[in-house]
């Protein structure tokens, strides 16, 4: 009798564990499918916005006033933080590189090492952080508020494409501002590193500039600007997608803003790894 009772209990436990396992697998598979669906939806939105942008510019129908307004807004929320971030960043890079080069007796290449660090990696990453954390969050909040107020549905009812009316001007603004913001960060970072090297690390202007000119090239600047451009497109597309799909009232808008910042910045970092690897493979660094 006891053996029979134990066998029944064991069978019941196996049944419960099997049910829990199947439920967990179902949740994982549904979450994975939802992630793929959201990824495809974001890609579709980005492709549609780029197509509309090119068509509207070629047909002279692009809303330039909206683009200028959005570009000015992006400038107002990113320029001051860019300066405040790039100066300490340039100082940190210069101090660390200067300390290392001084220990190995290679102080003459401090300018090259610090400058390349700022141009190749620092400036595009800082630009992505600022565009995603400041401008991207504002875009997601604006579109999310419009969505929960049913303005987006009203536009569709009136035959107005929200992508063409709302997303395209913001995309154009980010495309214009992203490389300019990267140039500002590069300039401020290099200026701060130069001042630290000359003023506090016993460097000379000639050796700093000559070493930087020997290693850096126009290709490095082009890669940095291309990175910033790609990061800006990623950030604004993700922000617009999250904002247009906000739901459940103000809390949904807050969740959309958080998702836009996190997904946009993480996606930019992931793409940066890929671009860096491709650049290292096909554009190796050469002296002179």
C-alpha positions in Angstrom: 0.0 0.0 0.0 2.8 2.4 0.9 4.6 1.6 -2.3 1.5 2.3 -4.3 1.0 5.6 -2.5 4.6 6.6 -3.1 4.3 5.8 -6.8 1.2 7.9 -7.1 2.9 10.8 -5.4 5.9 10.5 -7.7 3.7 10.5 -10.8 1.9 13.6 -9.5 5.2 15.4 -8.9 6.4 14.5 -12.4 3.2 15.7 -13.9 3.4 19.1 -12.0 7.1 19.5 -12.9 6.4 18.7 -16.6 3.6 21.2 -16.6 5.8 23.9 -15.1 8.5 23.0 -17.6 6.2 23.3 -20.5 4.8 26.6 -19.1 8.3 28.0 -18.8 9.2 26.9 -22.3 6.0 28.5 -23.6 6.9 31.8 -21.9 10.4 31.8 -23.2 9.3 31.0 -26.7 6.6 33.6 -26.6 9.1 36.2 -25.3 11.6 35.3 -28.0 8.9 35.6 -30.7 7.8 38.9 -29.3 11.3 40.2 -29.4 11.7 39.1 -33.0 8.4 40.7 -33.9 9.5 44.0 -32.3 12.8 43.9 -34.1 11.2 43.3 -37.4 8.7 46.1 -36.7 11.5 48.5 -35.9 13.4 47.6 -39.1 10.2 48.1 -41.1 9.6 51.5 -39.6 13.2 52.5 -40.3 13.1 51.4 -43.9 9.7 53.1 -44.5 11.0 56.4 -42.9 14.2 56.3 -45.1 12.2 55.6 -48.2 9.8 58.5 -47.5 12.7 60.8 -46.7 14.4 60.2 -50.0 11.2 60.4 -52.0 10.1 63.6 -50.3 13.5 65.3 -50.8 13.6 64.3 -54.5 10.0 65.4 -55.0 10.6 68.7 -53.1 7.8 67.8 -50.6 9.9 67.4 -47.5 8.7 69.5 -44.5 11.9 71.4 -43.9 10.3 73.6 -41.3 9.5 70.6 -39.1 13.0 69.3 -39.7 14.6 72.6 -38.7 12.5 72.7 -35.5 13.4 69.2 -34.6 17.1 69.8 -35.4 17.1 72.9 -33.2 15.5 70.9 -30.4 18.1 68.2 -30.7 20.9 70.9 -30.5 19.4 72.5 -27.4 19.3 69.3 -25.5 22.6 67.8 -26.6 25.2 70.6 -27.1 25.8 71.6 -23.5 25.9 68.0 -22.2 28.3 67.2 -25.1 30.7 69.9 -24.0 30.4 68.9 -20.3 31.1 65.3 -21.1 33.7 65.6 -23.8 36.1 67.8 -21.7 36.3 65.3 -18.8 36.5 62.5 -21.3 39.5 64.1 -23.1 41.2 64.8 -19.8 40.8 61.2 -18.5 42.1 59.8 -21.8 45.1 62.1 -21.8 45.9 61.4 -18.1 45.7 57.6 -18.6 47.6 57.6 -21.9 50.2 60.0 -20.6 50.9 58.0 -17.5 51.3 54.8 -19.5 53.5 56.3 -22.2 55.7 58.0 -19.5 56.2 54.6 -17.8 57.4 52.9 -21.0 59.4 56.0 -22.2 57.2 56.7 -25.2 55.9 60.2 -24.4 56.3 61.2 -28.0 53.3 59.2 -29.0 50.9 60.5 -26.3 49.2 62.7 -28.7 48.6 60.0 -31.2 47.3 57.5 -28.7 45.0 60.0 -27.0 43.7 61.5 -30.2 42.9 58.2 -31.8 41.1 57.1 -28.7 38.9 60.1 -28.8 38.3 60.1 -32.6 37.8 56.4 -33.2 35.8 55.3 -30.1 35.1 58.1 -27.7 33.4 60.7 -29.8 30.9 58.3 -31.6 30.0 56.5 -28.3 29.5 59.8 -26.4 27.3 61.1 -29.3 25.2 57.9 -29.2 24.8 58.2 -25.4 23.7 61.9 -25.7 21.4 61.3 -28.7 19.8 58.3 -27.0 19.6 59.6 -23.5 18.5 63.1 -24.2 17.0 63.6 -27.7 15.8 60.0 -28.1 14.0 60.0 -24.8 12.3 63.3 -25.7 11.2 61.9 -29.1 9.8 58.7 -27.4 7.9 60.8 -24.8 6.4 63.1 -27.5 5.2 60.4 -29.8 4.1 58.3 -26.8 2.0 61.1 -25.5 0.5 61.6 -28.9 -0.3 57.9 -29.1 -2.1 57.6 -25.8 -4.1 60.7 -26.7 -5.1 58.9 -29.8 -3.7 61.6 -32.1 -1.9 59.0 -34.1 -5.2 57.1 -34.7 -6.8 60.3 -35.7 -4.1 61.1 -38.2 -4.6 57.6 -39.8 -8.3 58.2 -39.9 -7.8 61.4 -41.8 -5.5 59.7 -44.3 -2.2 61.2 -42.9 0.7 58.8 -42.6 2.2 59.2 -39.1 5.6 57.9 -40.4 5.7 60.5 -43.1 4.4 63.3 -40.9 6.1 62.7 -37.6 9.0 60.2 -38.0 10.6 61.5 -41.2 11.3 65.1 -39.9 12.9 63.7 -36.8 15.0 61.2 -38.8 16.2 64.0 -41.0 17.1 66.1 -38.0 19.1 63.3 -36.4 20.9 62.6 -39.6 22.0 66.3 -39.8 22.9 66.8 -36.2 24.6 63.5 -35.3 27.9 64.1 -37.3 28.0 67.8 -36.2 27.7 66.7 -32.6 30.5 64.1 -33.1 32.7 66.9 -34.5 32.1 69.0 -31.5 32.9 66.2 -29.2 36.1 65.4 -31.1 37.2 69.1 -31.0 36.6 69.5 -27.3 38.1 66.2 -26.4 41.3 66.8 -28.4 41.5 70.4 -27.0 41.2 69.1 -23.4 43.8 66.3 -24.0 46.2 68.8 -25.6 45.9 71.2 -22.7 46.5 68.5 -20.1 49.5 67.1 -22.0 51.2 70.4 -22.5 50.3 72.0 -19.2 50.7 69.1 -16.7 52.5 66.3 -18.4 55.6 68.1 -19.6 54.7 67.5 -23.3 55.6 69.8 -26.1 53.2 71.1 -28.7 55.4 70.0 -31.6 55.7 66.4 -30.5 52.0 66.1 -29.6 50.8 67.4 -33.0 53.4 65.6 -35.0 52.6 62.2 -33.4 48.9 62.8 -33.8 49.4 63.7 -37.5 51.6 60.6 -38.1 49.0 58.2 -36.9 45.6 59.9 -37.5 44.2 60.2 -40.9 41.1 61.5 -42.7 39.8 58.0 -42.8 39.6 57.9 -39.0 37.5 61.0 -39.0 35.2 59.6 -41.8 34.7 56.4 -39.8 33.8 58.4 -36.7 31.3 60.5 -38.6 29.8 57.4 -40.2 29.5 55.8 -36.8 27.7 58.8 -35.4 25.4 58.9 -38.4 24.5 55.2 -38.0 24.0 55.6 -34.3 21.8 58.6 -34.8 19.6 56.7 -37.2 19.4 53.7 -34.8 18.5 55.9 -31.8 15.8 57.9 -33.6 14.1 54.9 -35.2 14.0 52.9 -31.9 12.6 56.0 -30.1 9.9 56.6 -32.7 9.0 52.9 -32.7 8.6 52.8 -29.0 6.7 56.0 -28.9 4.2 55.0 -31.6 3.6 51.7 -29.8 3.1 53.1 -26.3 0.0 51.9 -24.5 -1.7 51.8 -21.1 -1.7 55.5 -20.4 1.1 57.6 -18.8 2.8 54.5 -17.4 3.0 53.2 -20.9 4.7 56.4 -22.0 7.3 56.1 -19.2 8.0 52.5 -20.2 8.3 53.5 -23.8 10.9 56.2 -22.9 12.9 53.7 -20.8 12.8 51.1 -23.5 13.8 53.7 -26.2 16.9 54.8 -24.2 18.0 51.3 -23.3 17.4 49.6 -26.6 18.8 52.5 -28.6 22.0 52.8 -26.7 22.6 49.1 -26.4 21.9 48.6 -30.2 24.3 51.4 -31.0 27.0 49.8 -28.8 26.4 46.4 -30.5 26.7 48.0 -33.9 29.9 49.8 -32.8 31.5 46.4 -32.0 30.7 45.2 -35.5 31.9 48.4 -37.2 35.1 48.4 -35.2 35.9 44.8 -36.1 35.2 45.5 -39.8 37.4 48.7 -39.7 40.2 46.7 -38.0 40.0 44.0 -40.7 39.8 46.2 -43.8 41.3 49.5 -42.7 44.3 48.5 -40.4 46.2 51.3 -38.7 49.4 52.3 -40.5 52.1 54.7 -39.4 52.6 57.8 -41.5 
